[in-house]
Every structure is written in C-alpha cells, then in structure tokens.
Amino acid sequence: MNPFVLKPLRVCVAFAFFTATALLFLDIRDTGVRLVADKLLFLQFVPSLLKFMNHAAVGTAGFMVVLGLTLIFGRIYCSTICPLGIFQDVISRVFSKKRAPAGKTTKSPAFKYSPPRNILRYGIFLATLLFFAAGTTLMLNLLDPFSSFGRMMTHLFHPVVIFLNNLSVSLAEILGNHALFRVRLPAAAPLSLGIALASVMLIGWMSVRHGRLYCNTLCPVGTLLGLVSKFSIVRVGIHTGACRSCGACRRVCKAGCIDVKTKQVDVSRCVTCFNCLSACPDQAIVYRSRFRKNLPRPSHKKTAQNRRNFMLTLAAGSLGIAAGGVNAAPNSPPIQARPTTIAENKTCPLSPPGSRGIKRYTSICTACHLCVSACPSGLLTPSVSAFGLSNMMQPRMNFNRGHCNFDCTVCSNICPSGAILPLTIAQKQQTQVGVAKFIKENCVVYTDNTNCGACSEHCPTKAVTMVPYINAAGRNLVIPKMNEAICVGCGGCEHACPTRPYKAIYVDGNLVHRTAEKPQEKKLEQETSQDFPF
C-alpha cells in the first residue's frame, strides 16, 4: 500500500471514532447516538476487559480484538480508537511549538527522540495490577484512558455545551423563535471536576511538550499494548540503506521512539500514527512485516500527486445535533414552618438499577461518568466517600438532584464496563435498589398540622399512601404510610419531600438489590343495580 495513504486513512478512522465517542457524553438532545453505544464502546480496552471478566461472553471480548490487532499491526488502537489518545493528538497539533525543517516552508510539530522510561511505566503498570488484585479499582479509574476522557467530557465540556445551548435559546427567543429549549446544568461535583481539570492540564502539558509521553509512561493500557506490540507482525521500521539520517521522521514522531543515530524504532512505544512514513523524503521509513528481511531499495518517484488524489477522495461529514426532548427541572418544594431535627439514618448508598449490589458495582465501575452525562433526570452524581475513598468518583444515586424515572433504562444500556447491566423496562420497574423510610416527627403533617401528600403523589408504585391521621388538636388530616414490599427505591418521595434540613421520607439503599412485589391493581367498582343510574 502507498505509504501516503496510511496516514489519511488512519486520521479518518480516528476522526470517526473520536466524534462518535465524544457525542456519547455531549449529546444533550437525545439524537440517537446512544442507541449504538454498545457498538461504539465494544473496542474500549478496560471497559471491555472488565465486562468480559464478569460475564465471560464472546460479545464482550472487544479487548481480545484489540490485542489481536496489536499483535498484527502494532499499537493501532492508541492512534485510531482510544479517544484520549486522539485528544492528545489534537492538543499536540494545535498547541505544540512548531518549527520549519531545513529546506521546507511548511511547519510541523517538532519532537525529538527520548529514551524509554521503563522503570516509571512498568512500575505504574505493576502498581495498577496490584491495586486491582487487592480489590480496589482506584488506580485503574484514575489512569484508564477512556474513563479519564469521559470525566473530561462530562465535567468540563458537557456544561459548556449546555451553556451554549441555553444562550442560543435566549437569543432565539429574542428573535421570536421558540423551537429550541433550555437544559438544566448538571450538579456540581468538585472532586471529579478537580480531577478532570488536573487531567486536562497534565495530559495537555505532556502532549504539547512531549507528544504521547502520557501513553508511554502513565497509561496502563499503553504499557500493556506496548508489550504486545514487541511481537507484532507488521511494524514501522527504517530501511538503513536508504536512510541518510536527515531527522525528518524524528521531528514528527509524537511517541519520541525513532532514534536517527542508530536507525532504530522502539516498536513498544510506537503508536502507529504513520506520521513518519509521509514525512520521510527518501521513503526510508517502511511499514512492513518483521519477517521480511531483504527489501529492495525504495524508488524516489514523486508521490505528492497521488497523495493529493487520495485526499480528494476522502470527505468527513459533520454530525448535526437534532432537537430532542429533555425533562424540565422540577419546581422547588415549599419549606416547612419549623426545621426538622431528626436526621435520616442512611446505612447504605444507592447504586443504579442493574448494578445488582454495591460490592459488585464498585469492583467493576471505572468512573467514566458516561451514565452521569446521559442520565435524563440528573440524579447520578460522582461520589466522594459514599462507596469508600478507594472507590471515589463512582456514580451514586443522589435524590437531591432528582429521582429515577420509572420507565428509564438509559444508564443500564450504555454502561461500557458491565457495572450496570442492561434491564428491560419491566425488570427495572421491579428492581428494588433501596427502601423508603418514613420519619413521622419530621413530616409537615405532624410538625405544622397541615396536609401535604407530595411523597404519595410522586410514588410510581403507590408504596406510599395517605391514611387518616388525627392531630393533637383533633383535626382530621392524612399522613403517609409505607408499603416496603412494593417500594423500588426510585427516590420520587424523597426528592419531593419539602422538609428541611432532614427529610421526613428518605430512601435507604440495599447492599444487594432485591425484587419488589408487583403493586396490586385496583379494579373499578361496577354498578350492580339494574336501575338506570340517573
């Protein structure tokens, strides 16, 4: 294959993967891209590996495909599929110091060869394995490239998209156009926001100064694939007979793995971007089988026209964002006359429906926050210490932000690691993630001698019903009564409860999810009289 074809082809594939993956996190109008999330995320290495380890199904073995591709073509995953790797390329391309090589007028990012930092990269890789074997995914969550990319998209770019959308709505309304709609900003998550910001700054600095240094030092996936690529069949190499050590290849090698002096390429660090192939004026850089020893000296015919012709055949389509529906933010409930004094006794946090239980969930979740950005009600928020510090940033159900929609299964259908398993709507409606508890002394019916009923109105299974209650003054009121057997822990009651600072009704999580009983449907009473009702 013409060497000038490989780089444009790689760029087009990388653009497609990056755009589609970014839209999974930034889609605020439900354009439908999340319907194919399982196919887009199939080849993401760490999520696929964790899903396979817990299900052992061939359909979840995308990491095996990646390993196979690496064994054949080298680290093609890092340059075409990994969104964080492509993000680094964009940063490097835009912000790197540029220098014009001798005899050329065009400028390109200037890199240089650097010796491998094997102690650092293999030390981090070993530490990640040891932490994982000890039962904590903390290091994996922090260093997994897909999860790092997801947190950056969710906490840095997703709010910007929403802000621009709402600004556009305001401008459109001034012009009399009401086709667009506002979207509520997500809940603030200071820890996750801080880590996402620190990741962008660190990765951005490393990309600008040293190209793919992050991939070849801190990234455990890059280190593992680097070990596999040592045995790759097809790899980038230097035709020593044609190379005159001009350094053109070294200047565009973002992995810093081309040693011009020894005319060697460190294949364990090469991310197979093909920049060097198109940059070499003598065609001394080749992408060939390692079993092919004797190569003819390359010809130096002009191939610029061929490259232009190929580029003209490639077109990248822009992906539009169509208008879609989103739930409006609920109105703020009224505040009771007297503050409540009895604190909720929450013994267990709540993990999303489909996670089956806390222990299983925390051992698989990589904190990529795809479910956080996709949750239509915004109740999934990154935790700080709810699941323990070793599992920080893993999403939890936060009913201060909203409640779990009774018919919604979005998070279970997009989770890439299998921490949240797919559920049908019928299964979701009987999955008991927790049970609501009622504190009579906090209820406004008891404290303010007034009827409320907000919790019952928002309960989809009618696990909360209103029963007669006579207060101290002899006034006839109604007060909530719980039926825990049919409660699914959706949080509708807790979110709607107006009492502050402590709720009169709250949801306590189940350590292991259960199956709730189906609510009994009341039949309509039929008129038994034979007389005409009027």
Secondary structure as the mmCIF struct_conf table of DSSP 4:
data_model
#
loop_
_struct_conf.conf_type_id
_struct_conf.id
_struct_conf.beg_label_comp_id
_struct_conf.beg_label_asym_id
_struct_conf.beg_label_seq_id
_struct_conf.end_label_comp_id
_struct_conf.end_label_asym_id
_struct_conf.end_label_seq_id
HELX_RH_AL_P HELX_RH_AL_P1 PRO A 3 LEU A 26
BEND BEND1 ARG A 29 ARG A 29
BEND BEND2 GLY A 32 GLY A 32
HELX_RH_3T_P HELX_RH_3T_P1 VAL A 33 VAL A 36
HELX_RH_AL_P HELX_RH_AL_P2 ALA A 37 LEU A 40
BEND BEND3 LEU A 41 LEU A 41
TURN_TY1_P TURN_TY1_P1 PHE A 42 LEU A 43
HELX_RH_AL_P HELX_RH_AL_P3 PHE A 45 HIS A 55
HELX_RH_3T_P HELX_RH_3T_P2 VAL A 58 THR A 60
HELX_RH_AL_P HELX_RH_AL_P4 GLY A 62 PHE A 73
BEND BEND4 GLY A 74 ARG A 75
HELX_RH_AL_P HELX_RH_AL_P5 ILE A 76 THR A 80
TURN_TY1_P TURN_TY1_P2 ILE A 81 ILE A 81
HELX_RH_AL_P HELX_RH_AL_P6 PRO A 83 PHE A 95
BEND BEND5 SER A 96 SER A 96
STRN STRN1 LYS A 98 ARG A 99
HELX_LH_PP_P HELX_LH_PP_P1 ALA A 100 PRO A 101
TURN_TY1_P TURN_TY1_P3 ALA A 102 GLY A 103
BEND BEND6 THR A 106 THR A 106
STRN STRN2 SER A 108 PRO A 109
HELX_RH_AL_P HELX_RH_AL_P7 ASN A 118 ALA A 133
TURN_TY1_P TURN_TY1_P4 ALA A 134 GLY A 135
HELX_RH_AL_P HELX_RH_AL_P8 LEU A 138 LEU A 143
HELX_RH_AL_P HELX_RH_AL_P9 PRO A 145 MET A 152
HELX_RH_PI_P HELX_RH_PI_P1 MET A 153 PHE A 157
HELX_RH_AL_P HELX_RH_AL_P10 HIS A 158 ILE A 174
TURN_TY1_P TURN_TY1_P5 LEU A 175 GLY A 176
BEND BEND7 ALA A 179 ALA A 179
HELX_LH_PP_P HELX_LH_PP_P2 ARG A 184 ALA A 188
HELX_RH_AL_P HELX_RH_AL_P11 PRO A 190 HIS A 210
BEND BEND8 GLY A 211 ARG A 212
TURN_TY1_P TURN_TY1_P6 LEU A 213 LEU A 218
HELX_RH_AL_P HELX_RH_AL_P12 PRO A 220 SER A 229
TURN_TY1_P TURN_TY1_P7 LYS A 230 PHE A 231
BEND BEND9 ILE A 233 ILE A 233
STRN STRN3 VAL A 234 ILE A 238
TURN_TY1_P TURN_TY1_P8 THR A 240 ALA A 242
HELX_RH_AL_P HELX_RH_AL_P13 ALA A 248 VAL A 252
TURN_TY1_P TURN_TY1_P9 LYS A 254 ALA A 255
STRN STRN4 ILE A 258 ASP A 259
TURN_TY1_P TURN_TY1_P10 VAL A 260 LYS A 263
STRN STRN5 GLN A 264 VAL A 265
TURN_TY1_P TURN_TY1_P11 VAL A 267 ARG A 269
HELX_RH_AL_P HELX_RH_AL_P14 ASN A 275 ALA A 279
TURN_TY1_P TURN_TY1_P12 PRO A 281 ASP A 282
STRN STRN6 ILE A 285 SER A 289
TURN_TY1_P TURN_TY1_P13 ARG A 290 PHE A 291
HELX_LH_PP_P HELX_LH_PP_P3 PRO A 296 SER A 299
HELX_RH_AL_P HELX_RH_AL_P15 ALA A 304 LEU A 312
TURN_TY1_P TURN_TY1_P14 THR A 313 THR A 313
HELX_LH_PP_P HELX_LH_PP_P4 ALA A 316 SER A 318
HELX_LH_PP_P HELX_LH_PP_P5 ASN A 327 GLN A 336
BEND BEND10 ALA A 337 ARG A 338
BEND BEND11 ILE A 342 ILE A 342
HELX_LH_PP_P HELX_LH_PP_P6 ALA A 343 GLU A 344
BEND BEND12 CYS A 348 CYS A 348
HELX_LH_PP_P HELX_LH_PP_P7 SER A 351 PRO A 352
TURN_TY1_P TURN_TY1_P15 PRO A 353 GLY A 354
BEND BEND13 SER A 355 SER A 355
STRN STRN7 GLY A 357 GLY A 357
HELX_RH_AL_P HELX_RH_AL_P16 ILE A 358 ILE A 364
HELX_RH_AL_P HELX_RH_AL_P17 LEU A 370 ALA A 374
TURN_TY1_P TURN_TY1_P16 PRO A 376 SER A 377
STRN STRN8 LEU A 380 PRO A 382
BEND BEND14 VAL A 384 SER A 385
TURN_TY1_P TURN_TY1_P17 ALA A 386 PHE A 387
HELX_RH_3T_P HELX_RH_3T_P3 LEU A 389 ASN A 391
TURN_TY1_P TURN_TY1_P18 MET A 392 MET A 393
STRN STRN9 PRO A 395 MET A 397
TURN_TY1_P TURN_TY1_P19 PHE A 399 ARG A 401
TURN_TY1_P TURN_TY1_P20 PHE A 406 ASP A 407
HELX_RH_AL_P HELX_RH_AL_P18 VAL A 410 ILE A 414
BEND BEND15 PRO A 416 ILE A 420
HELX_RH_AL_P HELX_RH_AL_P19 ILE A 425 LYS A 428
TURN_TY1_P TURN_TY1_P21 GLN A 429 GLN A 430
STRN STRN10 THR A 431 PHE A 438
HELX_RH_3T_P HELX_RH_3T_P4 LYS A 440 ASN A 442
BEND BEND16 CYS A 443 CYS A 443
HELX_RH_AL_P HELX_RH_AL_P20 VAL A 444 THR A 447
BEND BEND17 ASP A 448 ASN A 449
HELX_RH_AL_P HELX_RH_AL_P21 ALA A 454 GLU A 457
TURN_TY1_P TURN_TY1_P22 HIS A 458 HIS A 458
BEND BEND18 PRO A 460 THR A 461
STRN STRN11 VAL A 464 ILE A 470
TURN_TY1_P TURN_TY1_P23 ALA A 472 ALA A 473
STRN STRN12 ASN A 476 MET A 482
HELX_RH_3T_P HELX_RH_3T_P5 GLU A 484 ILE A 486
HELX_RH_AL_P HELX_RH_AL_P22 GLY A 492 ALA A 496
BEND BEND19 ARG A 500 TYR A 502
BEND BEND20 ALA A 504 ALA A 504
STRN STRN13 ILE A 505 THR A 515
HELX_LH_PP_P HELX_LH_PP_P8 ALA A 516 GLU A 527
BEND BEND21 ASP A 531 ASP A 531
#
